[in-house]
Amino acid sequence: MWGGVLREFVLFSRRGKTDGGFENLREGGRLDVVYQCLLLGLFTSGAVRRDVVFRVVLGGPPRPPLCLTVDGRGLRDARTDERSWEGILRKVLGGGVHPGVSVVRLSLQGVVREKEREGGNVFVLEEKGEDVWKVKFGENPTFVLGDQVGLPKKDERYVLRFGRKISLGKKPYLAATCVDVINYLVDLQNML
């Protein structure tokens, strides 16, 4: 197991399709962004991060919202290439199963309510947040971020009732880059 601090990422994908009927990830409501975040959140060079749970709230057609959860502790038979993940996503969104991957009907606010009951710190990644270098993440942190469009304001306000904004800097970064940097920072804090 990497580190010892279980961390969770929650990505809100506004247009991510909620069934397996897509030709490719990009045309699946930008599921390519979801794949990139999953890749950088769950994998290191040659290993699956067993200390990461990655949730994606999909808001696209035909039946939103759906929450796709990939649990590094149970993930099996998953490579890092996009084609493999396209198959996994198509299968589970179409009603099939894959080890460590599940789908339930749950909104972003529902996910946050679950996290609030479980305890732990909730952080929203946003350019105007507190400098991430000054933040102690604590045990079992959860990091909430939006896709290339960002979080809906209503949902962001709701999440901030239970957490606070943190920032990687004034520049907007790709969601996958944010996930990678946060993993590094949590690993770093865990080593100190």
Contacts in CASP RR format, 6 or more apart in sequence:
PFRMAT RR
TARGET T0000
AUTHOR 0000-0000-0000
METHOD contacts of the structure
MODEL  1
MWGGVLREFVLFSRRGKTDGGFENLREGGRLDVVYQCLLLGLFTSGAVRR
DVVFRVVLGGPPRPPLCLTVDGRGLRDARTDERSWEGILRKVLGGGVHPG
VSVVRLSLQGVVREKEREGGNVFVLEEKGEDVWKVKFGENPTFVLGDQVG
LPKKDERYVLRFGRKISLGKKPYLAATCVDVINYLVDLQNML
1 50 0 8 1.000
1 51 0 8 1.000
2 44 0 8 1.000
2 47 0 8 1.000
2 49 0 8 1.000
2 50 0 8 1.000
2 51 0 8 1.000
2 187 0 8 1.000
3 51 0 8 1.000
3 187 0 8 1.000
3 190 0 8 1.000
3 191 0 8 1.000
4 51 0 8 1.000
4 190 0 8 1.000
5 51 0 8 1.000
5 137 0 8 1.000
5 138 0 8 1.000
5 139 0 8 1.000
5 140 0 8 1.000
5 141 0 8 1.000
5 186 0 8 1.000
5 189 0 8 1.000
5 190 0 8 1.000
6 51 0 8 1.000
6 52 0 8 1.000
6 53 0 8 1.000
6 140 0 8 1.000
7 51 0 8 1.000
7 52 0 8 1.000
7 53 0 8 1.000
7 137 0 8 1.000
7 140 0 8 1.000
7 141 0 8 1.000
7 142 0 8 1.000
7 143 0 8 1.000
7 182 0 8 1.000
7 183 0 8 1.000
7 186 0 8 1.000
8 52 0 8 1.000
8 53 0 8 1.000
8 54 0 8 1.000
8 55 0 8 1.000
8 115 0 8 1.000
8 140 0 8 1.000
8 141 0 8 1.000
8 142 0 8 1.000
8 143 0 8 1.000
9 37 0 8 1.000
9 41 0 8 1.000
9 52 0 8 1.000
9 53 0 8 1.000
9 54 0 8 1.000
9 55 0 8 1.000
9 142 0 8 1.000
9 143 0 8 1.000
9 144 0 8 1.000
9 145 0 8 1.000
9 179 0 8 1.000
9 182 0 8 1.000
10 55 0 8 1.000
10 56 0 8 1.000
10 57 0 8 1.000
10 108 0 8 1.000
10 111 0 8 1.000
10 112 0 8 1.000
10 115 0 8 1.000
10 142 0 8 1.000
10 143 0 8 1.000
10 144 0 8 1.000
10 145 0 8 1.000
11 34 0 8 1.000
11 37 0 8 1.000
11 54 0 8 1.000
11 55 0 8 1.000
11 56 0 8 1.000
11 57 0 8 1.000
11 145 0 8 1.000
11 146 0 8 1.000
11 147 0 8 1.000
11 175 0 8 1.000
11 179 0 8 1.000
12 56 0 8 1.000
12 57 0 8 1.000
12 59 0 8 1.000
12 108 0 8 1.000
12 144 0 8 1.000
12 145 0 8 1.000
12 146 0 8 1.000
12 147 0 8 1.000
12 150 0 8 1.000
12 151 0 8 1.000
12 152 0 8 1.000
12 155 0 8 1.000
13 29 0 8 1.000
13 30 0 8 1.000
13 31 0 8 1.000
13 33 0 8 1.000
13 34 0 8 1.000
13 56 0 8 1.000
13 57 0 8 1.000
13 58 0 8 1.000
13 59 0 8 1.000
13 60 0 8 1.000
13 146 0 8 1.000
13 147 0 8 1.000
14 59 0 8 1.000
14 60 0 8 1.000
14 147 0 8 1.000
14 149 0 8 1.000
14 150 0 8 1.000
14 152 0 8 1.000
15 28 0 8 1.000
15 29 0 8 1.000
15 30 0 8 1.000
15 59 0 8 1.000
15 60 0 8 1.000
15 147 0 8 1.000
15 149 0 8 1.000
16 28 0 8 1.000
16 29 0 8 1.000
16 30 0 8 1.000
16 31 0 8 1.000
16 34 0 8 1.000
16 58 0 8 1.000
16 59 0 8 1.000
16 60 0 8 1.000
17 28 0 8 1.000
17 29 0 8 1.000
17 31 0 8 1.000
17 58 0 8 1.000
17 60 0 8 1.000
17 61 0 8 1.000
17 62 0 8 1.000
17 93 0 8 1.000
18 58 0 8 1.000
18 59 0 8 1.000
18 60 0 8 1.000
18 61 0 8 1.000
18 62 0 8 1.000
18 63 0 8 1.000
18 64 0 8 1.000
18 65 0 8 1.000
18 66 0 8 1.000
18 93 0 8 1.000
19 61 0 8 1.000
19 62 0 8 1.000
19 63 0 8 1.000
19 93 0 8 1.000
19 94 0 8 1.000
20 89 0 8 1.000
20 90 0 8 1.000
20 91 0 8 1.000
20 93 0 8 1.000
20 94 0 8 1.000
21 28 0 8 1.000
21 90 0 8 1.000
21 93 0 8 1.000
21 94 0 8 1.000
22 28 0 8 1.000
22 29 0 8 1.000
22 31 0 8 1.000
22 90 0 8 1.000
24 32 0 8 1.000
24 86 0 8 1.000
25 31 0 8 1.000
25 32 0 8 1.000
25 34 0 8 1.000
25 35 0 8 1.000
25 82 0 8 1.000
25 85 0 8 1.000
25 86 0 8 1.000
25 89 0 8 1.000
26 32 0 8 1.000
29 60 0 8 1.000
30 147 0 8 1.000
30 148 0 8 1.000
31 86 0 8 1.000
31 89 0 8 1.000
32 82 0 8 1.000
33 147 0 8 1.000
33 148 0 8 1.000
33 175 0 8 1.000
33 176 0 8 1.000
34 56 0 8 1.000
34 58 0 8 1.000
34 68 0 8 1.000
34 89 0 8 1.000
34 147 0 8 1.000
35 82 0 8 1.000
35 85 0 8 1.000
35 86 0 8 1.000
35 89 0 8 1.000
36 174 0 8 1.000
36 175 0 8 1.000
36 176 0 8 1.000
37 54 0 8 1.000
37 56 0 8 1.000
37 175 0 8 1.000
37 176 0 8 1.000
37 179 0 8 1.000
38 54 0 8 1.000
38 56 0 8 1.000
38 70 0 8 1.000
38 85 0 8 1.000
39 80 0 8 1.000
39 85 0 8 1.000
39 176 0 8 1.000
40 176 0 8 1.000
40 177 0 8 1.000
40 179 0 8 1.000
40 180 0 8 1.000
40 183 0 8 1.000
41 49 0 8 1.000
41 52 0 8 1.000
41 54 0 8 1.000
41 179 0 8 1.000
41 180 0 8 1.000
41 183 0 8 1.000
42 48 0 8 1.000
42 49 0 8 1.000
42 52 0 8 1.000
42 54 0 8 1.000
42 70 0 8 1.000
42 72 0 8 1.000
42 75 0 8 1.000
43 49 0 8 1.000
43 80 0 8 1.000
48 72 0 8 1.000
48 75 0 8 1.000
48 78 0 8 1.000
49 72 0 8 1.000
49 183 0 8 1.000
50 72 0 8 1.000
50 73 0 8 1.000
50 74 0 8 1.000
51 72 0 8 1.000
51 73 0 8 1.000
52 72 0 8 1.000
52 183 0 8 1.000
53 69 0 8 1.000
53 70 0 8 1.000
53 71 0 8 1.000
53 72 0 8 1.000
53 73 0 8 1.000
54 69 0 8 1.000
54 70 0 8 1.000
54 71 0 8 1.000
54 72 0 8 1.000
55 67 0 8 1.000
55 68 0 8 1.000
55 69 0 8 1.000
55 70 0 8 1.000
55 111 0 8 1.000
56 67 0 8 1.000
56 68 0 8 1.000
56 69 0 8 1.000
56 70 0 8 1.000
57 65 0 8 1.000
57 66 0 8 1.000
57 67 0 8 1.000
57 68 0 8 1.000
57 106 0 8 1.000
57 107 0 8 1.000
57 108 0 8 1.000
57 111 0 8 1.000
58 64 0 8 1.000
58 65 0 8 1.000
58 66 0 8 1.000
58 67 0 8 1.000
58 68 0 8 1.000
58 93 0 8 1.000
59 65 0 8 1.000
59 66 0 8 1.000
63 105 0 8 1.000
65 105 0 8 1.000
65 106 0 8 1.000
65 107 0 8 1.000
65 108 0 8 1.000
66 93 0 8 1.000
66 103 0 8 1.000
66 104 0 8 1.000
66 105 0 8 1.000
66 106 0 8 1.000
67 103 0 8 1.000
67 104 0 8 1.000
67 105 0 8 1.000
67 106 0 8 1.000
67 107 0 8 1.000
67 111 0 8 1.000
68 89 0 8 1.000
68 92 0 8 1.000
68 93 0 8 1.000
68 101 0 8 1.000
68 102 0 8 1.000
68 103 0 8 1.000
69 101 0 8 1.000
69 102 0 8 1.000
69 103 0 8 1.000
69 104 0 8 1.000
70 100 0 8 1.000
70 101 0 8 1.000
71 100 0 8 1.000
71 101 0 8 1.000
71 102 0 8 1.000
72 100 0 8 1.000
73 100 0 8 1.000
74 99 0 8 1.000
74 100 0 8 1.000
75 99 0 8 1.000
75 100 0 8 1.000
75 101 0 8 1.000
76 99 0 8 1.000
76 100 0 8 1.000
77 98 0 8 1.000
77 99 0 8 1.000
78 84 0 8 1.000
78 85 0 8 1.000
78 88 0 8 1.000
78 98 0 8 1.000
88 98 0 8 1.000
88 101 0 8 1.000
91 97 0 8 1.000
91 98 0 8 1.000
92 98 0 8 1.000
92 101 0 8 1.000
92 102 0 8 1.000
92 103 0 8 1.000
93 103 0 8 1.000
95 103 0 8 1.000
106 114 0 8 1.000
108 144 0 8 1.000
108 151 0 8 1.000
108 155 0 8 1.000
108 158 0 8 1.000
108 159 0 8 1.000
109 155 0 8 1.000
109 158 0 8 1.000
109 159 0 8 1.000
112 122 0 8 1.000
112 144 0 8 1.000
112 158 0 8 1.000
112 159 0 8 1.000
112 162 0 8 1.000
115 122 0 8 1.000
115 142 0 8 1.000
115 162 0 8 1.000
116 122 0 8 1.000
116 162 0 8 1.000
118 140 0 8 1.000
119 140 0 8 1.000
120 138 0 8 1.000
120 139 0 8 1.000
120 140 0 8 1.000
120 141 0 8 1.000
120 142 0 8 1.000
121 137 0 8 1.000
121 138 0 8 1.000
121 140 0 8 1.000
121 141 0 8 1.000
121 142 0 8 1.000
121 163 0 8 1.000
122 141 0 8 1.000
122 142 0 8 1.000
122 144 0 8 1.000
122 159 0 8 1.000
122 162 0 8 1.000
122 163 0 8 1.000
122 164 0 8 1.000
123 135 0 8 1.000
123 137 0 8 1.000
123 141 0 8 1.000
123 142 0 8 1.000
123 143 0 8 1.000
123 144 0 8 1.000
123 163 0 8 1.000
123 164 0 8 1.000
123 165 0 8 1.000
123 166 0 8 1.000
124 143 0 8 1.000
124 144 0 8 1.000
124 145 0 8 1.000
124 151 0 8 1.000
124 156 0 8 1.000
124 159 0 8 1.000
124 160 0 8 1.000
124 163 0 8 1.000
124 164 0 8 1.000
124 165 0 8 1.000
124 166 0 8 1.000
125 143 0 8 1.000
125 144 0 8 1.000
125 145 0 8 1.000
125 146 0 8 1.000
125 165 0 8 1.000
125 166 0 8 1.000
125 167 0 8 1.000
125 168 0 8 1.000
125 178 0 8 1.000
125 182 0 8 1.000
126 156 0 8 1.000
126 165 0 8 1.000
126 166 0 8 1.000
126 167 0 8 1.000
127 167 0 8 1.000
127 168 0 8 1.000
127 169 0 8 1.000
127 170 0 8 1.000
127 171 0 8 1.000
127 172 0 8 1.000
128 165 0 8 1.000
128 167 0 8 1.000
129 164 0 8 1.000
129 165 0 8 1.000
129 166 0 8 1.000
129 167 0 8 1.000
130 164 0 8 1.000
130 165 0 8 1.000
130 166 0 8 1.000
130 167 0 8 1.000
131 166 0 8 1.000
131 167 0 8 1.000
131 169 0 8 1.000
132 166 0 8 1.000
132 167 0 8 1.000
132 168 0 8 1.000
132 169 0 8 1.000
132 181 0 8 1.000
132 182 0 8 1.000
132 185 0 8 1.000
135 166 0 8 1.000
136 189 0 8 1.000
137 185 0 8 1.000
137 186 0 8 1.000
137 189 0 8 1.000
138 189 0 8 1.000
141 186 0 8 1.000
143 179 0 8 1.000
143 182 0 8 1.000
144 151 0 8 1.000
144 159 0 8 1.000
145 151 0 8 1.000
145 175 0 8 1.000
145 178 0 8 1.000
145 179 0 8 1.000
146 175 0 8 1.000
147 175 0 8 1.000
148 174 0 8 1.000
148 175 0 8 1.000
151 159 0 8 1.000
168 178 0 8 1.000
168 181 0 8 1.000
173 181 0 8 1.000
END
